[in-house]
Amino acid sequence: MPTQFDAIADRYHADTRRNDELDRVGARINAIIPGKVVLDIGNGGVFGYDPRLATRAIALDPSAAMLSKITIPSVETIVGDASKIDQFIQDGELDVVVCHVVLHHISGRDVGDTFRIRNELLATIRQKLCPGGQLVVVESLLKPAYVLPQRLLYAATRWVLARSEIPMIFFYSKKELADAVCRAFSPHVSEMLIATKKLSR
Ligand SMILES: C[S@@+](CC[C@H](N)C(=O)[O-])C[C@H]1O[C@@H](n2cnc3c(N)ncnc32)[C@H](O)[C@@H]1O
């Protein structure tokens, strides 16, 4: 099924140029992926890191147009939604999962549904990671003062976006995100790598 990102893929890629933030995050990811199996959820054809360092790099995204921007032949692509990871990936198959600016696109009909979908995704990621595996989350984070207003305005925001056929977006504060990841991975969290990204990219 075509997605909102299919329609904007050309523009997104024209606007997404290499920048310091992408390089900084990419350098940290480069350090952990050599010889590893990497799944990049919501990859969108954008790599801050070098996927050729990995034994296998798998880019998963529901937008075929975004994935078509990938120019590195060794990258495996899967057109699919994050909720369908189970269909493509075996338990324990992955060493590293990358979620680069994608979690805010994963939403449901209301706040509770969004949290449920997010928690299910994190639980699935944990299941697919091998022991000692790593999850890298890069997100545009919400200031704590906006957490409650965003929740209260969920239905209205969703309605307004739907008028323009834009799926709901829902941002997390650093604490909310860290808590959700810690809960999903407890007691196996040894280090959290949460890089912040400016919305201005
Ligand atoms: C803001 S773009 C980020 C793309 C790339 N990771 C980057 O950093 O530029 C969000 C990407 O997430 C993908 N996406 C949206 N909903 C998704 C979902 N439910 N599961 C997986 N990917 C999704 C979109 O198609 C899009 O490519």
PDBQT file of the ligand as one rigid body, heavy atoms in Angstrom, charges set to zero:
ROOT
HETATM    1  C1  LIG A 301      11.529  10.705   9.118  1.00  0.00    +0.000 C 
HETATM    2  S1  LIG A 301      11.799   9.331   8.067  1.00  0.00    +0.000 S 
HETATM    3  C2  LIG A 301      13.382   8.758   8.628  1.00  0.00    +0.000 C 
HETATM    4  C3  LIG A 301      14.143   8.075   7.530  1.00  0.00    +0.000 C 
HETATM    5  C4  LIG A 301      15.613   7.798   7.900  1.00  0.00    +0.000 C 
HETATM    6  N1  LIG A 301      15.685   6.785   8.949  1.00  0.00    +0.000 N 
HETATM    7  C5  LIG A 301      16.314   9.072   8.316  1.00  0.00    +0.000 C 
HETATM    8  O1  LIG A 301      16.882   9.098   9.401  1.00  0.00    +0.000 OA
HETATM    9  O2  LIG A 301      16.295  10.039   7.552  1.00  0.00    +0.000 OA
HETATM   10  C6  LIG A 301      10.721   8.120   8.744  1.00  0.00    +0.000 C 
HETATM   11  C7  LIG A 301      10.773   6.804   7.991  1.00  0.00    +0.000 C 
HETATM   12  O3  LIG A 301      10.021   5.866   8.751  1.00  0.00    +0.000 OA
HETATM   13  C8  LIG A 301       9.236   5.109   7.864  1.00  0.00    +0.000 C 
HETATM   14  N2  LIG A 301       8.071   4.616   8.612  1.00  0.00    +0.000 N 
HETATM   15  C9  LIG A 301       6.906   5.246   8.887  1.00  0.00    +0.000 A 
HETATM   16  N3  LIG A 301       6.079   4.447   9.555  1.00  0.00    +0.000 NA
HETATM   17  C10 LIG A 301       6.752   3.276   9.739  1.00  0.00    +0.000 A 
HETATM   18  C11 LIG A 301       6.411   2.042  10.339  1.00  0.00    +0.000 A 
HETATM   19  N4  LIG A 301       5.216   1.838  10.911  1.00  0.00    +0.000 N 
HETATM   20  N5  LIG A 301       7.324   1.041  10.314  1.00  0.00    +0.000 NA
HETATM   21  C12 LIG A 301       8.534   1.226   9.746  1.00  0.00    +0.000 A 
HETATM   22  N6  LIG A 301       8.914   2.375   9.150  1.00  0.00    +0.000 NA
HETATM   23  C13 LIG A 301       8.022   3.381   9.141  1.00  0.00    +0.000 A 
HETATM   24  C14 LIG A 301       8.870   6.074   6.753  1.00  0.00    +0.000 C 
HETATM   25  O4  LIG A 301       8.482   5.407   5.573  1.00  0.00    +0.000 OA
HETATM   26  C15 LIG A 301      10.160   6.869   6.617  1.00  0.00    +0.000 C 
HETATM   27  O5  LIG A 301      11.038   6.295   5.673  1.00  0.00    +0.000 OA
ENDROOT
TORSDOF 0
